[in-house]
Amino acid sequence: MSRPETPQEPPRLRRNAVGLGSAVIMSAAIMGPAVSTFFNPQFSTPFSGAATPLVYLLCLVAILITASGIMEMSSRLPSAGAFYTYVTRGIGPRSGFVTGGLMFVAYALLPPAEIGLIGAYLQSTLRDEFHLDIPWWVIGLVPAVLMIVLALAGVQSSLRTALVLFGAEVIIVVTLAVIVVLQGGKDGLTAEPLSPSASPNGMGGLVTGFVFAALSFVGFEAAATLGEEVRKPARNVPRAIGLSVLFVGAIYVFCVWAEVVGIGVDEANRLTGDSTPWNDLAATYAPWMKLLVILAAVSSMFAVMVNSNTGIVRILHVMGREGMLPRLFAHVDEKRRTPTYAVIAQGVFSIVVALAVGAFSGGLGSPAGGSNVYGYLGFLLTLGILPVYVLTNIAAIRFFRKEGGFRVVRHAVLPGIAIALMAGLLVGQIQQQTTAPYTWLPWLIVAWAAFVAAAAIWVGRRRPEKLAVTGAVLATGEAGEGVENQARSGRSAVG
C-alpha cells in the first residue's frame, strides 16, 4: 500500500545566502559612489558653488535621520517586500499597495536609466578617444543582458559582481582624491568649502544645492529588500543601511571637498551640469588615471543597474507571492532559488523602456538619446522614492505606537524630522524644474499613484482576503510568526 504523497512547500528565496558585508554593498553600490561623485555635484555647484562639500555633509546628516525610521522597521519586519511590508503593517494594506507601486517606479526605472547612461557615456567616450561611433543602444544592450544573466544565476552572483565593481570604483575615485590632496590642490588645502560663507548665493544657494545633492543618496535603503536572504536579518539589515550611508556619505564629502580644492574655489563656482571636473583633475594631477576614471564611471553605473534590479525583482516576487500581482512572479527556481519570471519580466521591461524613451527623446543614434533616458527616468524615479521615505517614517510612528516598544526620540522625533525633510525635498525637486518635460513629469507620478490607489480600493472590495494578508509573509523568526498569526486572526488594518 503506497503512502500518500506529502505536498511539498514551494521553493523560496535562499535563506542565509547573504552576510552583512554583502548587504552593505547592496545599498552602497546602488548609490553609485563613483558615478555620483563624477557627475552629480555639478548640478549643485551653480547654486552652492564652492560650498558644495558642506551641502553633501548636511545631506549625510539628513539621510541618516531619514534612515532611522527605515532601520527601525527593518529590524522588526525583515522582508523582501521592504517598504511595501513596512507601510502595510504600519498604516494599512491599501497604503502598502500604493507604496509597492511607487517602489516599482523607483527601482524598476533605475536599470533602464543606467542602460541609457552607460550607452551615452561610452558612445561619446569612444567617439572622442578612439574615433569609433557605436550607437548608445547597442552598447547599452551588453550590460542589460549581463544584468539578466547575473540575476538568473542567483543573488550571490549578483552581489559578488557588485562587490568587485564597487571595490574598483571606490579605490579609483578615492585614490585620485588623495592624489589631489597630497599635491596640495590648486591653491593649497583649505576648509573653506565646508563653511556656509563659501556659497556664492548665500543660504538660498545651500538649500537649492541640497535638493540636487540628495539625489546621490537615493538607493541607500536597498539592503532592506534582502530581508529574506540575509543572515540574522533583524540585526544585519538595519546595520547594513546605516553603515552604507555612513561609508558612502564619507566618500562623497571627502571627494567633493578634494574636487573643489583641486580645481580651485573660483572654478568650482563656475561648474555646471555639463562640466567634467574629474576628467580635468585626472589630466592635471594623475594623467595615468584618465582611463581608470572612465572605467570607474562605467563600473559604477553597472553596479547601480545590477543592485537596483536585485531590489525590484524581490519586490515583484513578494507582491506576486501575496497575490497582489500575477502568481507568475512568485515562482522561484528550485536550483538557484531565484525568482526567474520576475527577473525576465524586469529585464525585458528595462530594455523596452530604455529604447522607447531614447527613440522619442533624442534618437537611437545620438548620445543625447541615452542621456535623456537617464535624465527623464532619473527624475521620475526620484519623485517616486521620496514619498516612499515619507510613508515609511509615518508607518514607523504608527507601528511602534500600536505594537509596543515605542521610544519618543527613535519612533517620533527622528521620523517626524525625516518626514519634514523628505517632503520639503520633494517639493524642492518639483519647484526647481523650469523646462519641459520636467515640468509635467510630476503629473505622471500623480496619475500613477492615483491608478495604484484605485486598484488597491478595487482589490479591497472585490478580493478583501488578498488585501488582508499583504505584507504578512516576512522572513524568519519571531517577526514573521507574529505577523502571520495576526493575518490569520483577521486583525490586519486597512489603510
N, C-alpha and C positions, 0 to 999 in steps of 0.2 A: 504494500500500500504506500503510494507516494505521499510525501509531505506537501502540504500546501505551500506555495511559494510566498515568501515574505516580501512585501513590496519594498523596494529599495528607495532610500531617500535620494532625491535628485542631487546631482553634484553641485557643490557650492564653490565660491571663491576659495582659493587655497589659504588655509589658516596658518598663521605664524610664518608667513613667507617673507616678511619684511621686518628689518630691525629699525632701531631708532635712527641710525645714520642714513639709511635709505629714505626714511620718511622725511628727514630734514632736506635731503637732496630733492625730493619731490616738490616741496614748496619752494626751495631756493632756486631751483632750475627754472620753474615757471616764471619767477620774477625776472630771470634773464640778466644777471649782473653785467655781462659784457655789452649786450645789445642795448640795455637800458643806460649804461654809463656812456656808451659811444654816441647815442642818438637822442636821448630824452632831455638832458639838461639844456640843450639849445632851445627848447620850447619854453623854458622858464627864464632864460637869461634876457630876453627882450624886456622883461618886467623886473626881475630881481637882480639882473646883472651879476656883478662880482660877488654878491651876497648869496648866490645860489647854493653854495655849500651849507650855509646856515638854514636855508629852506629845506634841504634834504635832512638836516639834523632834526628840525621841527617835525618833518614828516615821519621820521623814525619814531619819535615820541607819540605822535598821533596814531600811528598804525599799531603800536604796542598797546595803546589804550583800547583801540578797536578790537584787537586780537584777544583781549582779556575775556570778553563775553563768549567769544567763539571757543577759546580754550576751556572755559568752564563747562560749556555744553558738551564739547567733545570728550571731556573726562567722565561725564555721566552717561552719554548716549553715543558710544562709538559705533559708527555705521558707515557703510559705503555711500549711503544717501546723503551724508553730511548735512548741509543746511536744510535740505528737504526734510530730514528727520528732526532736526533741532526745532524748526519752526512748527512742524506738525505737532510735536509734543509740547511746545511752549505756548502756541497760540491756537492751533487747530488744523485739521486736515485740509480745509479749503485754502487757508493761508500757506500751508505746506505745499499744496499742489501749485499755487502761483509761484512760490519760491523755486520749485523744481523747474517751472517754465522759464523763469529769469536766469536760473543757473544754466539751463540749456543754452540760452543766448550767450552768457558769459564764457562758458567753457567750449561750447561747440564752435564758436566763431574764431577762437584762437588758432586752431590748426590751419583753416583756410587763410587767415590773416598772415600767418607765418609763411605759407606757401607763396603768397604774393610778395612778401618782403624778401625772402631768400632769392626768389626768381629775379626781382627787380634789381636787388643789390649786386648779384653775381652777373647779370646781363650787363649792367653799367661797368662793373669792375673788369670783366673780360674784354669789353669793348675798349676801355681806356688803356688797360695794361697790355693786352695781347692782341688787340685788333680783331677779336672774334665777336661776332654778333649772333648769339643764340637767344631765341625768344624766351622771355621770362617764364612762360607757362611750361615750356619743355624742361627747363631747369627745375621748376617747382615740382614737377611730377616725380622726380627722383626721390627727394626726401619724403614726399607724400606716400609713395609706395613702400619705402623703407619703414615709415611710421606704422603702416598697417601690418607689415610682416613682423615687426618687433612686438606689436600689441597681440598678435595671434600666438606668438611664441610664449607669452605669459608676462606677468607683471615683473618678475625678476629680470628678464631680459631687457625690458624697457628701462628699469631703474638702473641696471648695470651700465647700459649705454649712456643714460643721463649722467651717471656718476663720472664716467670718463670725460664726457663733453664738458660737464660743469667744472671739473677739476682743471681741464685745459684752459677754459676761458678765464677762470679766476686767476690762475697763475700768470697768464699773459697780461691781463689788464692791471693787476696789482704790480707785476714786475715793471711795466712801463711807468706806472705812477711812482714807484720807488726810485727808478732811474731819474725821473724829473726832479724829485725831491733831493736826491743825493747830489745832483748837479746845481742845486740852488735855485732852480726856476729861472724865470726871465729877469726879475728884479730883486731876487733874494726871497727867502722864506718869510712869510708873514701870516698872522692870524686875522688880518683884516677881513678876509672873506667870511669869517664866522661872526662878524659884527653886523647889526642892523644898519649901521651907518654906511656900509658898503653898497647898499641898494640905491641905485640911481633914481628910483621912483618912490623912495620912502616906504612907509608901511604898506601902502596900497600895492606897491610892486612885489613886496614879500608875500602878500596874501594871494595875488594872482599867480605868482611863481609857484606857490604851494599847490595850487589847483593842478598844474601840469606835472609837477614833481611827484605827486601822489600816484600817478599812473605807473611809475616804476615799481610800486609795491603790489600792484594788482596780481593776485595769484598766491599771496602769502599763505592762504588758508588751504592750499591744495592737499596737504597731508591728511586733512580730515576725511577725504574720500577713500583712504586706505584703512579705515576703521575696522574692516572685517578681515584684513590680511596682515596687519602689523602685529608684532608680538606685544603683549600687555598693552592693548590699545588705550585703556583708560589713563595710563600713565604716559605712554610714548607719543600719542597723537598730540596732546597739548604741548608737550615738551618740544616736539618737532616744529610746531607752529611758532612757538616763542623763540627757539634757537635760530630758526631760519630768518625771522625778521631781524633779530639782533645781528646775525652774521652778515647778511646781505646789506642791511642798513649801514653797518660799519664800513663795508666796502664802498658803498655809494658816497658816504660823507668824505672818506679819505681820498677816493679817486677824483671826485668832483673838486675837492679842495686842491689837489695836485694839478688838475686841469687848469684852474684859474691861476694858480701860481706859475704854471708852465707857460701859459700864453700871455700872462700879464693882466692886470686889472682893466686897463683901457680896452684891450682886445676882447676881454670877457663881456664887457658892456656892449660890444658890437655884434656878438654872436646872434644868429637867427636859426630858425629851424632847418635851413638848407646848409648850414655850416658843418664841416667835418673836422673839428679840432683835434681829434685823436689821430687822424692821419697826419696832421701838421706836427703834433707832438712826436710821433714816431720819426718823421722825416728830420726833425730838429735835434732830438735828444738820442735817438737809437734807430738809425736808418735800417739796421739789420732786422728790426722788428716789424717792418712795414707789411710783409706778407703774413706774419703771425697775427697782426691786428685783423687782417681780413679773415683769416681762419677762425679767430676767436669770435668774430661777429657772426659768421655762419654757424659755428658750433653752438653759440648761444641761442640763435634763432631755432635751430633744430631741436635743442633740448627743451625749449619752450613748447614746441609743437608736440613732442613725444609725451611730455608730462601732462599737458593740458588734455591730450587725447586720452591718457590713462584715467584722468579725473572724470571726464564726461561719459566715457564708456561705463564706468561704475555707477554713475548716477542713472543712466539709462537702464542698466541691469536691475538696480533696486526698484525703480518705478515699474519695470516690466514684471518683476517678481511679485510686486504687491498689486498687480492688476490695473495700475493706473496708465500703463502703456501696453501695447500688444505683448502677449506672453512670449513671443519670439525673442524679445530682448532678455528674458530671464534665463535662456539656455546657457549652460556652462559646459564647455568641452571637458569630458571625463579625464582625459590625459593631462592637458595643460592647465586645467581649471581656470580658463579664461572665457569671458562672455563673447563667444565667437560672432554671433549675429549682430550684437551691439557694436563690435569692432568694425565689421564690414559695413554696416549701415552708416556709422560715423565717418569712416574713411571715404566712402562714396560721396556722402554729403559734403565733406571738406573739399574734395576735388571739384565737384559740380559748382559749389558756391564760389570758389576762387576763380574758376574760369568764367562763370556768368558775370560776376561783378567786374572782373577785369575787362571782359569784352565790351561792356557797356560804359566803362568809366575811363577809358584811355587806350583800349585796344590790346590784343594779344601779342602784338609785335613790338610795342614800345614799353620801356621800363616804367613809364607813367601809369600804365595799366596795373602792373603789380604793386606799385607804390600806393595807388588809390585803393586797392583791395585792402592793404594794411591800414591805411588811414581811416577809411569808412567803417570797416568791420571793427577796428580797434576802438573807435569812438562808440559804436553800438554796444560792444561787449562791456565797456566801462559803464555805460548807462544802465546795463543790466545787472552788474555785480554790486554797485553801490547800494541800491535798495535792498539787496540781499543782506548786506552787512547791517543795515538799519533793522530789518526784520529779525535777524538773528539776535541782536542785542536786546530788542524788545522781548523776544522769546525767552532770553536768559533771565530777565527780570521776572517775568510771569512764572516761568518754570520753577525757579528756586523758591519763590514765594508760595507756590502751590505744593511742591513736592518735599519741601524741607531743606535744611542746610543753608538757609538764607543768611548772607553776610552783607551788611549795608554797603561797604566800600566795593567789594567784589561783585555784588549782584544788583547794585542800584546806582551808586555814584559813577563807577567806571563805565558801565553800559550806557548810562544816561549821557555822559560826556561823548561817548562814541557815537550815539545816535545823532547828537547835535553836529558833531564834526562831519560825519558822512553825509548827512542831509545837506549841510552847507556846501560840502564839496560837490555834491550832485547838482545843486542849483548853480554853483560857480561854473561847473563844466558847461552847462547849457548857456549861461549868460555870456561866456567868453567867445561863443561862436557867432560869427557875423556873416559868413558866406555859405551859400548852398553847396552841397546838400546837408551840411552840418546843422543848418538852422531848422530843417524839417525832420532830420533823422530821429530826434527825441520822440516825435509823434509815432514813429514805428514801434518804439518800445511801449508807449502808452497803449497803442492798438493791440500789441501782442499781449500785454498784461491783462487788458480787458477781455480778450479772447480766452485766455487761460482761466481767468476768474469765472467767466461764463461757463466754460467747460467743467470747472470744479462744482459749480452750482448744479449743473445738469447731472453730473455723476452722483452728487449728493442726493438728488431727488429720485433718480432712476435706479441707482445702484448703491444705496446707502451702506450696504455691508462692505463694499470696497473702500469707500471713503473712511469708514470707521476704523480700519486696520492700517491705514497709511502710516508709515514710519514705525510700525510695530516690530519689524524684523531687524533686530540690531546684531551686534557682533556676538560675543560670548560672555558668559559670566552673569553676575547678578543684574547688571543693567539690562541685558537682553531678556532675562527671565522676567524681570519686573514689568517691562513694557508689554511683553507678550501676554502676561497674566491680565494686565489692565485691558488689553484689546479684547481678550476672551470674555472679560466680565462686562464689556459693553460700556465702559466709563470714559471712552475717548471723547474729548470735547470736539465740537465742530466750530471752526472759526473762519 
